């Protein structure tokens, strides 16, 4: 009532008129007599979101209060304290990070929130809607484990935080990431969850988070996730990826694992015949996966050479080099056959040339860069672009390895001649598969590829010439001219991230060929990609031009 201390209980209309209200419900008589519409007695509620974190609250100095007499406290069981998990070991502080998560207790509300935020993430990360990517199956995936939910929200909130310039959202993603680490650890301890596709997906998402955020400012965590994910795939075996979700996960991981094997100069289980065949026993193998078959064998060949250093046995090392060289010629022929099939399956040209428009910076530096590569390649779709770039990168790696073997054999021949020797170790003369020169002898199929009889050093001269394979400039420049298409905004973040591997190979090849202007151009683009959501690239341990993928 008006004039009575405290909150007014009048209807909205009487309260606005500042008159006494008769308080009848649902409509007061005062409004009825004055022929006015009664506004009712329901009060509007205003919700205020408290953005302060627990850390901020703890940092606030407590109020100084007068001392109170001691009181007897009765302990009340705290379920939250009972559920506190043990601390995990790592470089990120995990203390109390999980407490602020999972504020949405309703499963339906959480599912709706999760689907909405993942869909928003995919809209900017994969704007062209490539259903071949396993990420596109996440919004409609029927089973979300705690590890998959936390890891997917970590990646999505981090990406959305960056594109919307929201540090709060990005910081929240780190909480999801920490929670995902704990939930994944629990899943790996569980016999029921360890071998599920959702656990593999959580591992893949944590790898993605390290690539985009790199919270430790080092590649160590990314390498750890890669090693753990690799062991998990290998443990499950090649027969366990027949379901659509798991199969797409495997195809994505396959490329990452093979590339990591090339960098580490180690063999990979994916190079074995069963891993190249069994995952596709119930479905046709895409042509892009056939290219990865060749890449896995290239990785195995590089690992074989590095596993047999010349210091242990020079004779054995020569035999390994010749055996690897023979396989390299076969792989080179398979790469040429792949490119011919790829062209035949395409509806039109794989790519075409247009005048370069740059990367949209409109800076004086970019105008200078356009003069280095005035022509850019355009592609019918992103899959074709990535396949072509992977083909050129793999060609560069293979040709570089072959040239290195020729260089080593020539050095050994020269050293033996200086010592007055006419032999090192025997080998059967190698002929390139596409060579029809009569001067290049072919090995007898009934004889072993390498014999134990010492032969004259003149056989080194009978190795097939490398010809155009000695020049890595052309495939490297092809990769550079494809970057403008991948870096365009309509292709999304995934296109730029997928271009990192071929671009790194191109930088190494251009440095080896002495194309310094082109190499500096490529390094600038590499830095540009790191600023577009690939934070891991800022924390590499070596210079970009240092060999990582090229043998040597």
WOCORVEN-V826929 format. One record per residue. N is the residue number from 1. RES is the residue in three letters. SS is DSSP state (helix for helix, strand for strand, loop for the rest). OMEGA is omega in whole degrees, -180 to 180 (NA if undefined). Layout:
n:N res:RES ss:SS omega:OMEGA
n:N res:RES ss:SS omega:OMEGA
This chain:
n:1 res:UNK ss:loop omega:179
n:2 res:UNK ss:loop omega:179
n:3 res:UNK ss:loop omega:179
n:4 res:UNK ss:loop omega:-179
n:5 res:UNK ss:loop omega:179
n:6 res:UNK ss:loop omega:-177
n:7 res:UNK ss:loop omega:-180
n:8 res:UNK ss:loop omega:178
n:9 res:UNK ss:loop omega:-178
n:10 res:UNK ss:loop omega:175
n:11 res:UNK ss:loop omega:-176
n:12 res:UNK ss:helix omega:-177
n:13 res:UNK ss:helix omega:179
n:14 res:UNK ss:helix omega:179
n:15 res:UNK ss:helix omega:178
n:16 res:UNK ss:helix omega:179
n:17 res:UNK ss:helix omega:-178
n:18 res:UNK ss:loop omega:177
n:19 res:UNK ss:loop omega:179
n:20 res:UNK ss:loop omega:-179
n:21 res:UNK ss:loop omega:-180
n:22 res:UNK ss:loop omega:173
n:23 res:UNK ss:loop omega:175
n:24 res:UNK ss:loop omega:180
n:25 res:UNK ss:loop omega:8
n:26 res:UNK ss:loop omega:-179
n:27 res:UNK ss:loop omega:-178
n:28 res:UNK ss:loop omega:-178
n:29 res:UNK ss:helix omega:-179
n:30 res:UNK ss:helix omega:179
n:31 res:UNK ss:helix omega:-180
n:32 res:UNK ss:helix omega:-180
n:33 res:UNK ss:helix omega:-179
n:34 res:UNK ss:loop omega:177
n:35 res:UNK ss:loop omega:178
n:36 res:UNK ss:loop omega:178
n:37 res:UNK ss:loop omega:-179
n:38 res:UNK ss:loop omega:-179
n:39 res:UNK ss:loop omega:180
n:40 res:UNK ss:loop omega:-173
n:41 res:UNK ss:loop omega:-178
n:42 res:UNK ss:loop omega:180
n:43 res:UNK ss:loop omega:175
n:44 res:UNK ss:loop omega:179
n:45 res:UNK ss:loop omega:179
n:46 res:UNK ss:loop omega:179
n:47 res:UNK ss:loop omega:180
n:48 res:UNK ss:loop omega:179
n:49 res:UNK ss:loop omega:179
n:50 res:UNK ss:loop omega:-176
n:51 res:UNK ss:loop omega:-179
n:52 res:UNK ss:loop omega:177
n:53 res:UNK ss:loop omega:179
n:54 res:UNK ss:helix omega:180
n:55 res:UNK ss:helix omega:179
n:56 res:UNK ss:helix omega:-179
n:57 res:UNK ss:helix omega:179
n:58 res:UNK ss:helix omega:-179
n:59 res:UNK ss:helix omega:-179
n:60 res:UNK ss:loop omega:-179
n:61 res:UNK ss:loop omega:-179
n:62 res:UNK ss:loop omega:177
n:63 res:UNK ss:loop omega:177
n:64 res:UNK ss:loop omega:-177
n:65 res:UNK ss:loop omega:178
n:66 res:UNK ss:loop omega:-179
n:67 res:UNK ss:loop omega:180
n:68 res:UNK ss:loop omega:179
n:69 res:UNK ss:loop omega:-179
n:70 res:UNK ss:loop omega:180
n:71 res:UNK ss:loop omega:179
n:72 res:UNK ss:loop omega:-179
n:73 res:UNK ss:loop omega:177
n:74 res:UNK ss:loop omega:-178
n:75 res:UNK ss:loop omega:178
n:76 res:UNK ss:loop omega:-179
n:77 res:UNK ss:loop omega:-180
n:78 res:UNK ss:loop omega:-179
n:79 res:UNK ss:helix omega:-180
n:80 res:UNK ss:helix omega:-180
n:81 res:UNK ss:helix omega:180
n:82 res:UNK ss:helix omega:-177
n:83 res:UNK ss:loop omega:-176
n:84 res:UNK ss:loop omega:-179
n:85 res:UNK ss:loop omega:177
n:86 res:UNK ss:loop omega:179
n:87 res:UNK ss:loop omega:175
n:88 res:UNK ss:loop omega:178
n:89 res:UNK ss:loop omega:178
n:90 res:UNK ss:loop omega:-178
n:91 res:UNK ss:loop omega:178
n:92 res:UNK ss:loop omega:179
n:93 res:UNK ss:loop omega:-177
n:94 res:UNK ss:loop omega:-173
n:95 res:UNK ss:loop omega:175
n:96 res:UNK ss:loop omega:-178
n:97 res:UNK ss:helix omega:-176
n:98 res:UNK ss:helix omega:-174
n:99 res:UNK ss:helix omega:-175
n:100 res:UNK ss:helix omega:-175
n:101 res:UNK ss:loop omega:175
n:102 res:UNK ss:loop omega:178
n:103 res:UNK ss:loop omega:177
n:104 res:UNK ss:loop omega:-175
n:105 res:UNK ss:loop omega:-179
n:106 res:UNK ss:loop omega:179
n:107 res:UNK ss:helix omega:180
n:108 res:UNK ss:helix omega:180
n:109 res:UNK ss:helix omega:179
n:110 res:UNK ss:helix omega:180
n:111 res:UNK ss:helix omega:178
n:112 res:UNK ss:helix omega:178
n:113 res:UNK ss:helix omega:-179
n:114 res:UNK ss:helix omega:-180
n:115 res:UNK ss:helix omega:-179
n:116 res:UNK ss:helix omega:-176
n:117 res:UNK ss:helix omega:177
n:118 res:UNK ss:helix omega:179
n:119 res:UNK ss:helix omega:178
n:120 res:UNK ss:helix omega:177
n:121 res:UNK ss:helix omega:-178
n:122 res:UNK ss:helix omega:-179
n:123 res:UNK ss:helix omega:180
n:124 res:UNK ss:helix omega:-178
n:125 res:UNK ss:helix omega:178
n:126 res:UNK ss:loop omega:-173
n:127 res:UNK ss:loop omega:-178
n:128 res:UNK ss:loop omega:175
n:129 res:UNK ss:loop omega:178
n:130 res:UNK ss:loop omega:-178
n:131 res:UNK ss:loop omega:178
n:132 res:UNK ss:loop omega:-179
n:133 res:UNK ss:loop omega:-177
n:134 res:UNK ss:helix omega:180
n:135 res:UNK ss:helix omega:-179
n:136 res:UNK ss:helix omega:178
n:137 res:UNK ss:helix omega:-176
n:138 res:UNK ss:loop omega:-176
n:139 res:UNK ss:loop omega:-177
n:140 res:UNK ss:loop omega:-179
n:141 res:UNK ss:loop omega:-172
n:142 res:UNK ss:loop omega:-174
n:143 res:UNK ss:loop omega:177
n:144 res:UNK ss:loop omega:172
n:145 res:UNK ss:loop omega:-180
n:146 res:UNK ss:helix omega:180
n:147 res:UNK ss:helix omega:-180
n:148 res:UNK ss:helix omega:180
n:149 res:UNK ss:helix omega:-178
n:150 res:UNK ss:helix omega:-178
n:151 res:UNK ss:helix omega:179
n:152 res:UNK ss:helix omega:178
n:153 res:UNK ss:helix omega:177
n:154 res:UNK ss:helix omega:-179
n:155 res:UNK ss:helix omega:-176
n:156 res:UNK ss:helix omega:-178
n:157 res:UNK ss:helix omega:177
n:158 res:UNK ss:helix omega:-179
n:159 res:UNK ss:helix omega:-180
n:160 res:UNK ss:helix omega:177
n:161 res:UNK ss:helix omega:-180
n:162 res:UNK ss:helix omega:-176
n:163 res:UNK ss:helix omega:177
n:164 res:UNK ss:loop omega:179
n:165 res:UNK ss:loop omega:-179
n:166 res:UNK ss:loop omega:178
n:167 res:UNK ss:helix omega:180
n:168 res:UNK ss:helix omega:180
n:169 res:UNK ss:helix omega:178
n:170 res:UNK ss:helix omega:178
n:171 res:UNK ss:helix omega:178
n:172 res:UNK ss:helix omega:179
n:173 res:UNK ss:helix omega:179
n:174 res:UNK ss:helix omega:176
n:175 res:UNK ss:helix omega:176
n:176 res:UNK ss:helix omega:-179
n:177 res:UNK ss:helix omega:179
n:178 res:UNK ss:helix omega:177
n:179 res:UNK ss:helix omega:180
n:180 res:UNK ss:helix omega:178
n:181 res:UNK ss:helix omega:-180
n:182 res:UNK ss:helix omega:-179
n:183 res:UNK ss:helix omega:178
n:184 res:UNK ss:helix omega:178
n:185 res:UNK ss:helix omega:178
n:186 res:UNK ss:helix omega:179
n:187 res:UNK ss:helix omega:179
n:188 res:UNK ss:helix omega:175
n:189 res:UNK ss:helix omega:-175
n:190 res:UNK ss:loop omega:177
n:191 res:UNK ss:loop omega:-179
n:192 res:UNK ss:loop omega:-174
n:193 res:UNK ss:loop omega:-170
n:194 res:UNK ss:loop omega:-173
n:195 res:UNK ss:loop omega:178
n:196 res:UNK ss:loop omega:178
n:197 res:UNK ss:helix omega:-179
n:198 res:UNK ss:helix omega:178
n:199 res:UNK ss:helix omega:175
n:200 res:UNK ss:helix omega:180
n:201 res:UNK ss:helix omega:177
n:202 res:UNK ss:helix omega:177
n:203 res:UNK ss:helix omega:-179
n:204 res:UNK ss:helix omega:179
n:205 res:UNK ss:helix omega:176
n:206 res:UNK ss:helix omega:174
n:207 res:UNK ss:helix omega:178
n:208 res:UNK ss:helix omega:-179
n:209 res:UNK ss:helix omega:178
n:210 res:UNK ss:helix omega:179
n:211 res:UNK ss:helix omega:-174
n:212 res:UNK ss:helix omega:-174
n:213 res:UNK ss:loop omega:-179
n:214 res:UNK ss:loop omega:-173
n:215 res:UNK ss:loop omega:180
n:216 res:UNK ss:loop omega:-178
n:217 res:UNK ss:loop omega:177
n:218 res:UNK ss:loop omega:-178
n:219 res:UNK ss:loop omega:-176
n:220 res:UNK ss:helix omega:-179
n:221 res:UNK ss:helix omega:178
n:222 res:UNK ss:helix omega:179
n:223 res:UNK ss:helix omega:178
n:224 res:UNK ss:helix omega:177
n:225 res:UNK ss:helix omega:179
n:226 res:UNK ss:helix omega:-179
n:227 res:UNK ss:helix omega:179
n:228 res:UNK ss:helix omega:179
n:229 res:UNK ss:helix omega:179
n:230 res:UNK ss:helix omega:179
n:231 res:UNK ss:helix omega:180
n:232 res:UNK ss:helix omega:176
n:233 res:UNK ss:helix omega:-178
n:234 res:UNK ss:helix omega:-179
n:235 res:UNK ss:helix omega:-180
n:236 res:UNK ss:helix omega:178
n:237 res:UNK ss:loop omega:-174
n:238 res:UNK ss:loop omega:-177
n:239 res:UNK ss:loop omega:-171
n:240 res:UNK ss:loop omega:-178
n:241 res:UNK ss:loop omega:-179
n:242 res:UNK ss:loop omega:177
n:243 res:UNK ss:loop omega:-174
n:244 res:UNK ss:helix omega:-177
n:245 res:UNK ss:helix omega:-180
n:246 res:UNK ss:helix omega:-180
n:247 res:UNK ss:helix omega:178
n:248 res:UNK ss:helix omega:174
n:249 res:UNK ss:helix omega:-178
n:250 res:UNK ss:helix omega:-179
n:251 res:UNK ss:helix omega:177
n:252 res:UNK ss:helix omega:-180
n:253 res:UNK ss:helix omega:-176
n:254 res:UNK ss:helix omega:-179
n:255 res:UNK ss:helix omega:180
n:256 res:UNK ss:helix omega:-178
n:257 res:UNK ss:helix omega:-179
n:258 res:UNK ss:helix omega:179
n:259 res:UNK ss:helix omega:178
n:260 res:UNK ss:helix omega:177
n:261 res:UNK ss:helix omega:178
n:262 res:UNK ss:helix omega:180
n:263 res:UNK ss:helix omega:-176
n:264 res:UNK ss:helix omega:-179
n:265 res:UNK ss:loop omega:-179
n:266 res:UNK ss:loop omega:176
n:267 res:UNK ss:loop omega:178
n:268 res:UNK ss:loop omega:180
n:269 res:UNK ss:helix omega:-179
n:270 res:UNK ss:helix omega:179
n:271 res:UNK ss:helix omega:-179
n:272 res:UNK ss:loop omega:-176
n:273 res:UNK ss:helix omega:-177
n:274 res:UNK ss:helix omega:178
n:275 res:UNK ss:helix omega:176
n:276 res:UNK ss:helix omega:-173
n:277 res:UNK ss:helix omega:-170
n:278 res:UNK ss:helix omega:179
n:279 res:UNK ss:helix omega:-179
n:280 res:UNK ss:helix omega:-177
n:281 res:UNK ss:loop omega:-179
n:282 res:UNK ss:loop omega:-179
n:283 res:UNK ss:loop omega:178
n:284 res:UNK ss:loop omega:179
n:285 res:UNK ss:loop omega:178
n:286 res:UNK ss:loop omega:-177
n:287 res:UNK ss:helix omega:178
n:288 res:UNK ss:helix omega:177
n:289 res:UNK ss:helix omega:174
n:290 res:UNK ss:helix omega:176
n:291 res:UNK ss:helix omega:178
n:292 res:UNK ss:helix omega:173
n:293 res:UNK ss:helix omega:179
n:294 res:UNK ss:helix omega:-179
n:295 res:UNK ss:helix omega:179
n:296 res:UNK ss:helix omega:178
n:297 res:UNK ss:helix omega:174
n:298 res:UNK ss:helix omega:178
n:299 res:UNK ss:helix omega:179
n:300 res:UNK ss:helix omega:179
n:301 res:UNK ss:helix omega:178
n:302 res:UNK ss:helix omega:-180
n:303 res:UNK ss:helix omega:-179
n:304 res:UNK ss:helix omega:179
n:305 res:UNK ss:helix omega:-178
n:306 res:UNK ss:helix omega:178
n:307 res:UNK ss:loop omega:-179
n:308 res:UNK ss:loop omega:-178
n:309 res:UNK ss:loop omega:-177
n:310 res:UNK ss:loop omega:-178
n:311 res:UNK ss:loop omega:-177
n:312 res:UNK ss:loop omega:-180
n:313 res:UNK ss:loop omega:-180
n:314 res:UNK ss:helix omega:-179
n:315 res:UNK ss:helix omega:179
n:316 res:UNK ss:helix omega:180
n:317 res:UNK ss:helix omega:178
n:318 res:UNK ss:helix omega:179
n:319 res:UNK ss:helix omega:178
n:320 res:UNK ss:helix omega:179
n:321 res:UNK ss:helix omega:-178
n:322 res:UNK ss:helix omega:177
n:323 res:UNK ss:helix omega:178
n:324 res:UNK ss:helix omega:179
n:325 res:UNK ss:helix omega:178
n:326 res:UNK ss:helix omega:178
n:327 res:UNK ss:helix omega:-179
n:328 res:UNK ss:helix omega:177
n:329 res:UNK ss:helix omega:177
n:330 res:UNK ss:helix omega:179
n:331 res:UNK ss:helix omega:178
n:332 res:UNK ss:helix omega:177
n:333 res:UNK ss:helix omega:178
n:334 res:UNK ss:helix omega:176
n:335 res:UNK ss:helix omega:178
n:336 res:UNK ss:helix omega:179
n:337 res:UNK ss:helix omega:177
n:338 res:UNK ss:helix omega:-178
n:339 res:UNK ss:helix omega:179
n:340 res:UNK ss:helix omega:178
n:341 res:UNK ss:helix omega:-179
n:342 res:UNK ss:helix omega:177
n:343 res:UNK ss:helix omega:-178
n:344 res:UNK ss:helix omega:-178
n:345 res:UNK ss:helix omega:-177
n:346 res:UNK ss:loop omega:179
n:347 res:UNK ss:loop omega:180
n:348 res:UNK ss:loop omega:177
n:349 res:UNK ss:loop omega:178
n:350 res:UNK ss:loop omega:178
n:351 res:UNK ss:strand omega:178
n:352 res:UNK ss:strand omega:-174
n:353 res:UNK ss:strand omega:173
n:354 res:UNK ss:strand omega:175
n:355 res:UNK ss:strand omega:-177
n:356 res:UNK ss:loop omega:175
n:357 res:UNK ss:loop omega:-179
n:358 res:UNK ss:loop omega:-177
n:359 res:UNK ss:loop omega:174
n:360 res:UNK ss:loop omega:-180
n:361 res:UNK ss:loop omega:-180
n:362 res:UNK ss:loop omega:179
n:363 res:UNK ss:loop omega:177
n:364 res:UNK ss:helix omega:179
n:365 res:UNK ss:helix omega:-180
n:366 res:UNK ss:helix omega:177
n:367 res:UNK ss:helix omega:176
n:368 res:UNK ss:helix omega:-180
n:369 res:UNK ss:helix omega:179
n:370 res:UNK ss:helix omega:180
n:371 res:UNK ss:helix omega:178
n:372 res:UNK ss:helix omega:176
n:373 res:UNK ss:loop omega:-178
n:374 res:UNK ss:loop omega:-179
n:375 res:UNK ss:strand omega:178
n:376 res:UNK ss:strand omega:179
n:377 res:UNK ss:strand omega:172
n:378 res:UNK ss:strand omega:-175
n:379 res:UNK ss:strand omega:178
n:380 res:UNK ss:loop omega:179
n:381 res:UNK ss:loop omega:-175
n:382 res:UNK ss:helix omega:179
n:383 res:UNK ss:helix omega:178
n:384 res:UNK ss:helix omega:180
n:385 res:UNK ss:helix omega:-178
n:386 res:UNK ss:helix omega:179
n:387 res:UNK ss:helix omega:178
n:388 res:UNK ss:helix omega:-180
n:389 res:UNK ss:helix omega:177
n:390 res:UNK ss:helix omega:178
n:391 res:UNK ss:helix omega:180
n:392 res:UNK ss:helix omega:179
n:393 res:UNK ss:helix omega:180
n:394 res:UNK ss:helix omega:176
n:395 res:UNK ss:helix omega:179
n:396 res:UNK ss:helix omega:-180
n:397 res:UNK ss:helix omega:-178
n:398 res:UNK ss:helix omega:-179
n:399 res:UNK ss:helix omega:178
n:400 res:UNK ss:helix omega:178
n:401 res:UNK ss:helix omega:178
n:402 res:UNK ss:helix omega:179
n:403 res:UNK ss:helix omega:180
n:404 res:UNK ss:helix omega:178
n:405 res:UNK ss:helix omega:177
n:406 res:UNK ss:helix omega:-180
n:407 res:UNK ss:helix omega:179
n:408 res:UNK ss:helix omega:180
n:409 res:UNK ss:helix omega:178
n:410 res:UNK ss:helix omega:179
n:411 res:UNK ss:helix omega:178
n:412 res:UNK ss:helix omega:178
n:413 res:UNK ss:helix omega:-180
n:414 res:UNK ss:helix omega:-179
n:415 res:UNK ss:helix omega:179
n:416 res:UNK ss:helix omega:179
n:417 res:UNK ss:helix omega:178
n:418 res:UNK ss:helix omega:179
n:419 res:UNK ss:loop omega:178
n:420 res:UNK ss:loop omega:180
n:421 res:UNK ss:loop omega:178
n:422 res:UNK ss:loop omega:-179
n:423 res:UNK ss:loop omega:168
n:424 res:UNK ss:loop omega:176
n:425 res:UNK ss:loop omega:-173
n:426 res:UNK ss:loop omega:174
n:427 res:UNK ss:loop omega:175
n:428 res:UNK ss:loop omega:179
n:429 res:UNK ss:loop omega:-176
n:430 res:UNK ss:loop omega:176
n:431 res:UNK ss:loop omega:177
n:432 res:UNK ss:loop omega:-177
n:433 res:UNK ss:loop omega:-177
n:434 res:UNK ss:loop omega:-178
n:435 res:UNK ss:loop omega:177
n:436 res:UNK ss:loop omega:180
n:437 res:UNK ss:loop omega:-179
n:438 res:UNK ss:loop omega:-179
n:439 res:UNK ss:loop omega:-179
n:440 res:UNK ss:loop omega:-177
n:441 res:UNK ss:loop omega:177
n:442 res:UNK ss:loop omega:180
n:443 res:UNK ss:loop omega:178
n:444 res:UNK ss:loop omega:-178
n:445 res:UNK ss:loop omega:-178
n:446 res:UNK ss:loop omega:-178
n:447 res:UNK ss:loop omega:175
n:448 res:UNK ss:loop omega:-178
n:449 res:UNK ss:loop omega:-179
n:450 res:UNK ss:loop omega:179
n:451 res:UNK ss:loop omega:-177
n:452 res:UNK ss:loop omega:-178
n:453 res:UNK ss:loop omega:178
n:454 res:UNK ss:loop omega:179
n:455 res:UNK ss:loop omega:-176
n:456 res:UNK ss:loop omega:180
n:457 res:UNK ss:helix omega:-179
n:458 res:UNK ss:helix omega:179
n:459 res:UNK ss:helix omega:176
n:460 res:UNK ss:helix omega:-179
n:461 res:UNK ss:helix omega:-178
n:462 res:UNK ss:helix omega:174
n:463 res:UNK ss:loop omega:180
n:464 res:UNK ss:loop omega:-179
n:465 res:UNK ss:loop omega:179
n:466 res:UNK ss:loop omega:-179
n:467 res:UNK ss:helix omega:-176
n:468 res:UNK ss:helix omega:-179
n:469 res:UNK ss:helix omega:178
n:470 res:UNK ss:helix omega:-177
n:471 res:UNK ss:loop omega:180
n:472 res:UNK ss:loop omega:-173
n:473 res:UNK ss:helix omega:-173
n:474 res:UNK ss:helix omega:178
n:475 res:UNK ss:helix omega:179
n:476 res:UNK ss:helix omega:179
n:477 res:UNK ss:helix omega:176
n:478 res:UNK ss:helix omega:177
n:479 res:UNK ss:helix omega:-179
n:480 res:UNK ss:helix omega:-178
n:481 res:UNK ss:helix omega:178
n:482 res:UNK ss:helix omega:-172
n:483 res:UNK ss:helix omega:-179
n:484 res:UNK ss:helix omega:178
n:485 res:UNK ss:helix omega:-178
n:486 res:UNK ss:helix omega:-175
n:487 res:UNK ss:helix omega:180
n:488 res:UNK ss:loop omega:-174
n:489 res:UNK ss:helix omega:-177
n:490 res:UNK ss:helix omega:180
n:491 res:UNK ss:helix omega:177
n:492 res:UNK ss:helix omega:-177
n:493 res:UNK ss:helix omega:-176
n:494 res:UNK ss:helix omega:-179
n:495 res:UNK ss:helix omega:179
n:496 res:UNK ss:helix omega:-180
n:497 res:UNK ss:helix omega:-179
n:498 res:UNK ss:helix omega:-180
n:499 res:UNK ss:loop omega:-175
n:500 res:UNK ss:helix omega:-177
n:501 res:UNK ss:helix omega:179
n:502 res:UNK ss:helix omega:179
n:503 res:UNK ss:helix omega:178
n:504 res:UNK ss:helix omega:177
n:505 res:UNK ss:helix omega:180
n:506 res:UNK ss:helix omega:179
n:507 res:UNK ss:helix omega:179
n:508 res:UNK ss:helix omega:-179
n:509 res:UNK ss:helix omega:179
n:510 res:UNK ss:helix omega:177
n:511 res:UNK ss:helix omega:179
n:512 res:UNK ss:helix omega:-178
n:513 res:UNK ss:helix omega:180
n:514 res:UNK ss:loop omega:178
n:515 res:UNK ss:loop omega:-170
n:516 res:UNK ss:helix omega:179
n:517 res:UNK ss:helix omega:179
n:518 res:UNK ss:helix omega:179
n:519 res:UNK ss:helix omega:179
n:520 res:UNK ss:helix omega:176
n:521 res:UNK ss:helix omega:-179
n:522 res:UNK ss:helix omega:178
n:523 res:UNK ss:helix omega:177
n:524 res:UNK ss:helix omega:178
n:525 res:UNK ss:helix omega:177
n:526 res:UNK ss:helix omega:178
n:527 res:UNK ss:helix omega:179
n:528 res:UNK ss:helix omega:178
n:529 res:UNK ss:helix omega:179
n:530 res:UNK ss:helix omega:178
n:531 res:UNK ss:loop omega:179
n:532 res:UNK ss:loop omega:174
n:533 res:UNK ss:loop omega:175
n:534 res:UNK ss:loop omega:-172
n:535 res:UNK ss:helix omega:-177
n:536 res:UNK ss:helix omega:-177
n:537 res:UNK ss:helix omega:180
n:538 res:UNK ss:helix omega:-173
n:539 res:UNK ss:helix omega:175
n:540 res:UNK ss:loop omega:-172
n:541 res:UNK ss:loop omega:-175
n:542 res:UNK ss:loop omega:176
n:543 res:UNK ss:loop omega:-175
n:544 res:UNK ss:loop omega:-176
n:545 res:UNK ss:loop omega:179
n:546 res:UNK ss:loop omega:-177
n:547 res:UNK ss:loop omega:172
n:548 res:UNK ss:loop omega:180
n:549 res:UNK ss:loop omega:179
n:550 res:UNK ss:loop omega:178
n:551 res:UNK ss:loop omega:177
n:552 res:UNK ss:loop omega:NA
